[in-house]
Amino acid sequence: MSSLHLVNKGNQSSDALNLCRTALALNDSVLFIQDGCYNVLPGELEVLIEAFPEVTFHVLEPDLRARGLLNRRHPSVIMVDYNGFVELTEQHNPVLSWY
């Protein structure tokens, strides 16, 4: 089964995304939550998307909205609500947190 990677810090304050990158595998998913939402801005994620085309990238919509970034995410990033968050955790094992 594939893994779900939760990233809750932005690149400016943490190395979470780079640590996550070292553990990504085929068919994994990444969910950006809390301040991890800053990673989904255009210009921040292109290299990772190109390097891992088989990985899906998601962002928690309420966290994106709370930071005023709702209309600024990279177009490849899928927005999910809390129900979508739960579905992702049910579809993946293990769930790994990067912070």
N, C-alpha and C positions, 0 to 999 in steps of 0.2 A: 504494500500500500504506500501511497505517496505521503509526503510530509506537508504540514501547514506551518509556515514560518510567520510569526507575528513580529513586526518591527514597530516599536513604539517611540523611537527617537529619530530626530533628523540628523543629517550628516554634519551639521554645524556643531552639534553638542555631543556627538557620540560616534563610535565606530560600528554601531549596530548593523548597518546595512552591509558594510564590508565583511563583517563576521558572518552574516547570513549568507552572503554570496559564496563563501567558501564551502558551505554545506548544501547548496542547492543541487538537486538531482532531477532527472527526467520526471515530468508530470507533477512536480511539486507546485504548491501555490504559496504566494506571499500575500499577507494581509497587513496593510499599513494602518495603524491605529494611533490615537493620541498625537503626539508631535511627530510621529513617523509620517504623518500626512504630508509634511513638507517635502518628502522624497518623491512625491508623485507629480511635482511641478515639471513642465517641459524643461528639458536641459539637465535634469537631475537623474533621469531614469533611462535615457536612450541607450547608453552603453550596456546596461544590465539587460534590457529587453533584447537587444541584438545578440548578446552573448548567450542568452537562455530563451530561445524562441519557444521551447516546449514547457516553459513555466508560465502560469497565469498570475497576474498581478491584480490585487483588489485593494480597495480603500474603504474604510468605514465612513459612510456618508455623514452621520451626525458629527463625527470628529472633524471631517473636512469642512462641513458647514460652520462649525463653531470657530474655525480659524479663518473664515472668510475666503476659503479656497475652492468653493463649490464649482465654479466655472473655469478653474485654472488647471485641472488635472490633465496629465498626459492622456491622449485619446485611447491608448491601449489599456488603461487601467479601468477595471470594472468597479463601479460603486455598489456597495452592499449595505443593507440596513442591519439591525441587530439579528433579525431572523436569518438573514444571509450569513452572518457571522456564525451562528449556531450550525447552520447547514454545512459550512466549510469545516467546522470542527468534527462534525459527524462523518464527513467524507474522507478525512485524512487521519492518519496515525503514523507517527506521533505529531503532536503540536509542540513546536519549539518557539520559545520567546527570545527575542534579541533586543537588548536595551543597554 
